[in-house]
């Protein structure tokens, strides 16, 4: 089974809930630590999404760029031929 990149954060969350259930930490400390773990998790998720979107945009640019270049080239050639044909 593949380990998720979020596995350590989820393990910390599980450990905190177990400590609270056993009475080893208080409610306020649990709340503050859970809040910091949530912030860290949301930062990790946001950075992963941002990375994936940038990667997707990069590969789309690699594909679409040459296609537009070829289309503009053939359009310029077509206009060149049409303008010369109209001059005759």
N, C-alpha and C positions, 0 to 999 in steps of 0.2 A: 504494500500500500504506500502511496506517495504521501510524504509529509507536507502539510500546508505551511506556507510562510507565516501564517498566523497562529500556528500551533503553540509556540512559546507564550504568546499573550493569552490564549485560551487556557493553557495549563496554569498560568499565574492566576487567572480568574477562578478556576476550579479550586486551586490551593487556598485562595482567600475565602471562598465560600465554605470550605471545609474547616478552616481555622475559626471562622465565625460560628459555625455550627457546633464546634467543640468548645466554644467560649474562650478561645485564646486571644481574640481581638475584640474590641468594642465596635459598636455600631458606627460611630463617627469615623473611626479609623478605616473601617470597611468602606464606608461611603466615599471617603477621600481617595482611597487607593483604587476603588472601582472607577471613580471619575477619571483619575489619571490614566488608567488602563483603557478606558473608552476613548479618551483623547488620542492616545498613542495608536489605538486600533484604527480610528478614523483617519489619522494622518497616514498610516500605512496603506489603507484602502485607497485614499485619495491619490497618493503618489503612484500606486499601481495602475489606477485608472488613467491618470495623466500620462504615464509612460506608454500604456497601450494605445491611447489616442494619438500620441505623437508618432509612434511607430507606424500606426495605420496610415496617418497622413503622409509620412515619408514615403511609404511604399506606393501609395496612390499617386504621389507626385512623380515617382520614378516611372510609373506606367503611363500616366496621363500626359506628362511633359513631352515625350517624344511623339505621341499621337497628335498633340496639338501642333507641334513643329512640322510634322509631315503634312497635316491638313493645311496649315498656312502656306507651306511651300507649294503644294499643288494648287491652291487657290491663287497664289501669285502667278504661277505659270499659266493657269487658265486665263486670268485677266490679261496677262501679257499677250497670249495668243489671240484672244478676242479683240483687244485693242489694235493689234497689227492687222487682223483680218478686216476690221472696219475701216482702216486707213486705205485699203486697196480699192 
